[in-house]
Amino acid sequence: MKETSSKQALSLKTLTKSSVWDIQENDVLRMLDSGSKDAEIKDNLRHYVDIIRSAFSIEELKEDKAPIRKSYEKQGYKVGVVTLDENNKVIWAVRKRPILRVTDLTYENIRHISASKLIEVLERNFGGGWDSLSQSIQDIIESGFDVSTTTLPKDRLHKKGGMYEKKVADGYEVLEVEKGTWVEAIFAKLKPETIKPRMKFDSLDDAEDMDEEEHFNNQEEEEEIDEFNEDDINEDNYRTTFEIEADPDEEAEELSEFGSEE
């Protein structure tokens, strides 16, 4: 229910390169067509289309003929009329970009696929296990999923009460990659989405005052850390890396005393 409400709240003006993955082809055509009535959208149409293109392929049909429409629809496109302004209407074919390979994964779309879909993508591209993925792909995946791996002999992987059983019970999806007589298991589970709290200010001056106060408090904390009690210093805990130069007069006095003793 919450997800549906979120999708309904999306519009061209609120669309981002992340949230665009939540909508489908029909939503794109509807948004673009309804946006023709908004002057701000018309003035910035290229910006909104660029956001849409990050998740969708868009083709403009030169002719609106049934055979051409059917040709695109067989390829998974949705075809519709988009009104750019009162005198300009175009026929667009729109298709969501498929996520088939690990190279299709991005920071924008990683949280918009399920753990089972991720396992499908990994299985389709795998060969050498988790470590065979580039560090950049691993970072993208781990930004949206909790991932852990284990490599065990085949006969021990599914041992009762073992890691495999516990992970599955905890909601993880698993991919098994055979390595001879051993098997690497890759466990993946979507991370819960966290929203960072943001403070609201009545005015820009309030925000600046808060920054100054925070800076002042940080300075006070630093000064408190630098304070020390001289009574706590003794010969056992005192040390310095500063080289103390000897007083020439004291050295001369010590030498003269040494000479007089002889």
C-alpha positions in Angstrom: 0.0 0.0 0.0 2.8 2.3 0.9 4.7 1.6 -2.3 1.5 2.3 -4.4 1.0 5.6 -2.7 4.6 6.5 -3.3 4.3 5.8 -7.1 1.1 7.8 -7.3 2.8 10.8 -5.7 5.6 10.8 -8.4 5.4 13.4 -11.1 7.8 14.7 -13.6 8.8 17.5 -11.2 9.6 15.1 -8.4 11.3 12.4 -10.6 14.9 11.5 -9.9 17.4 9.1 -11.6 16.7 6.8 -8.7 12.9 7.0 -8.3 12.4 6.8 -12.1 13.1 3.0 -11.7 9.8 2.8 -9.7 7.6 3.7 -12.7 6.6 1.8 -15.8 6.2 2.7 -19.5 2.5 3.7 -19.2 3.5 6.1 -16.3 6.1 7.8 -18.5 3.7 8.4 -21.4 1.1 9.7 -19.0 3.5 12.0 -17.2 4.9 13.4 -20.5 1.5 14.0 -22.0 0.1 15.7 -18.9 3.2 17.8 -18.5 2.5 19.6 -21.7 0.0 21.7 -19.8 2.7 23.0 -17.3 4.8 25.9 -18.5 7.7 25.0 -16.2 7.8 21.5 -17.5 7.7 22.6 -21.2 10.6 25.0 -20.6 12.7 22.2 -19.0 11.4 19.3 -21.0 14.9 18.2 -22.0 15.9 17.9 -18.3 13.0 15.6 -17.5 13.5 13.5 -20.6 17.2 13.0 -19.7 16.1 11.7 -16.3 13.6 9.3 -18.0 16.3 8.1 -20.5 18.5 7.0 -17.6 16.0 4.1 -17.0 14.1 3.9 -20.3 14.8 3.7 -24.0 12.8 6.2 -26.0 12.3 5.9 -29.8 10.3 8.5 -31.8 8.1 7.0 -34.6 8.2 9.0 -37.8 4.8 7.5 -38.9 1.9 6.3 -36.8 1.1 3.1 -38.6 -0.2 -0.1 -37.2 2.7 -2.3 -38.5 5.3 0.0 -37.1 3.5 0.1 -33.7 3.3 -3.7 -33.6 6.9 -4.0 -34.4 7.9 -2.0 -31.4 5.3 -3.6 -29.1 6.8 -7.0 -30.0 10.1 -5.7 -28.6 8.4 -4.8 -25.3 7.8 -1.1 -26.1 4.7 0.9 -25.1 3.7 3.3 -27.9 1.7 6.4 -27.2 1.1 10.0 -28.3 3.0 12.7 -26.3 1.8 16.3 -26.6 4.8 18.6 -26.3 2.8 21.8 -26.9 -0.4 22.9 -28.6 1.1 22.5 -32.1 3.6 19.6 -31.5 2.6 16.0 -30.9 5.0 13.1 -31.3 4.6 9.3 -31.2 7.0 7.8 -28.8 7.9 4.1 -28.1 9.1 3.7 -24.5 10.7 0.6 -22.9 12.3 0.2 -19.5 15.9 -0.7 -19.7 16.4 -4.4 -18.7 18.8 -5.4 -15.9 20.3 -8.5 -17.2 24.0 -8.3 -16.5 26.1 -7.0 -13.6 27.2 -4.1 -15.8 23.5 -3.0 -15.9 23.6 -2.4 -12.1 24.0 1.2 -10.9 23.7 3.1 -7.7 20.4 4.5 -8.9 18.7 1.1 -9.7 20.3 -1.3 -7.2 17.6 -0.6 -4.5 14.9 -1.1 -7.1 15.4 -4.8 -7.6 14.7 -7.7 -5.3 17.3 -10.1 -3.8 16.0 -12.9 -6.1 16.5 -10.6 -9.1 20.0 -9.8 -8.0 20.8 -13.6 -7.7 19.4 -14.1 -11.3 21.7 -11.3 -12.6 24.7 -12.8 -10.7 24.0 -16.3 -11.9 23.8 -15.1 -15.5 27.2 -13.5 -15.3 29.1 -15.7 -12.9 32.1 -17.9 -13.3 34.7 -17.3 -10.6 32.5 -16.3 -7.7 32.1 -13.1 -5.7 35.7 -12.1 -6.1 35.5 -12.3 -9.9 33.4 -9.2 -9.8 35.1 -5.8 -10.1 35.4 -3.7 -7.0 33.1 -1.1 -8.5 30.3 -3.6 -9.1 30.8 -5.0 -5.6 30.5 -1.5 -4.1 27.2 -0.9 -6.1 25.7 -4.2 -4.9 26.7 -3.7 -1.3 25.2 -0.2 -1.3 21.8 -1.8 -1.6 22.3 -5.4 -0.2 23.9 -7.2 2.7 26.2 -9.7 1.1 28.2 -12.4 2.7 30.0 -15.5 1.3 31.2 -18.9 2.5 33.1 -21.6 0.6 32.8 -25.2 1.9 33.0 -28.8 0.6 29.7 -29.8 -1.1 28.8 -32.3 1.6 29.2 -29.7 4.4 27.4 -26.7 2.8 23.9 -27.8 3.7 24.8 -29.2 7.1 21.9 -28.9 9.5 22.2 -25.8 11.8 25.0 -24.4 9.6 25.4 -20.9 8.1 23.5 -21.8 5.0 20.4 -22.8 7.0 20.6 -19.8 9.3 20.9 -17.3 6.4 18.0 -18.7 4.5 15.9 -18.6 7.6 16.8 -15.0 8.0 15.5 -14.1 4.6 18.6 -14.2 2.5 18.6 -15.4 -1.1 21.5 -17.7 -2.1 23.6 -18.4 -5.2 25.8 -21.5 -5.2 28.9 -21.4 -7.4 30.6 -24.8 -7.8 34.4 -24.8 -7.6 35.4 -28.4 -8.1 34.5 -30.4 -5.0 33.9 -27.1 -3.1 30.9 -24.7 -3.4 30.9 -20.9 -2.8 27.6 -19.7 -1.4 26.8 -16.0 -1.9 24.0 -14.7 0.4 22.2 -11.5 -0.4 19.4 -9.6 1.4 18.1 -6.1 0.6 19.2 -3.5 3.2 16.5 -1.6 5.1 16.3 1.9 3.7 17.4 4.5 6.2 16.4 8.2 6.0 18.8 10.7 7.5 17.0 13.2 9.7 17.2 16.8 8.4 16.7 19.8 10.6 14.2 22.4 9.3 14.8 26.1 9.9 12.4 29.0 9.6 15.0 31.0 7.8 18.5 31.0 6.4 19.7 33.1 9.3 18.6 30.4 11.7 20.6 27.8 9.8 23.7 30.0 9.9 23.3 30.6 13.6 23.1 26.9 14.2 26.3 26.4 12.2 28.1 29.0 14.2 26.9 27.5 17.5 27.9 24.0 16.4 31.4 25.4 15.4 31.7 27.1 18.8 30.7 24.0 20.7 33.2 21.9 18.7 36.0 24.4 19.7 35.0 24.1 23.3 35.2 20.3 23.1 38.6 20.5 21.5 39.9 22.9 24.3 38.6 20.5 27.0 40.4 17.6 25.4 43.7 19.7 25.3 43.5 20.5 29.1 45.5 18.4 31.5 46.3 18.2 35.1 49.9 18.9 36.0 49.5 16.9 39.3 48.9 13.8 37.2 52.4 14.0 35.5 55.2 12.0 36.9 58.5 10.5 35.7 56.8 7.3 34.7 54.1 8.8 32.4 55.9 11.9 31.0 57.6 11.7 27.6 58.4 14.1 24.8 59.7 14.0 21.3 61.1 17.5 21.6 64.8 17.7 22.0 65.8 19.9 24.9 69.0 21.8 24.4 71.4 22.0 27.4 72.2 25.4 28.9 75.8 26.3 28.0 76.4 28.1 31.4 75.3 25.0 33.3 77.6 22.8 31.2 80.5 25.2 31.9 79.7 25.2 35.6 79.6 21.4 35.7 82.9 21.1 33.9 84.6 23.6 36.3 83.3 21.6 39.3 84.6 18.4 37.8 88.1 20.0 37.3 88.2 21.3 40.8 87.5 17.9 42.3 90.6 16.5 40.5 
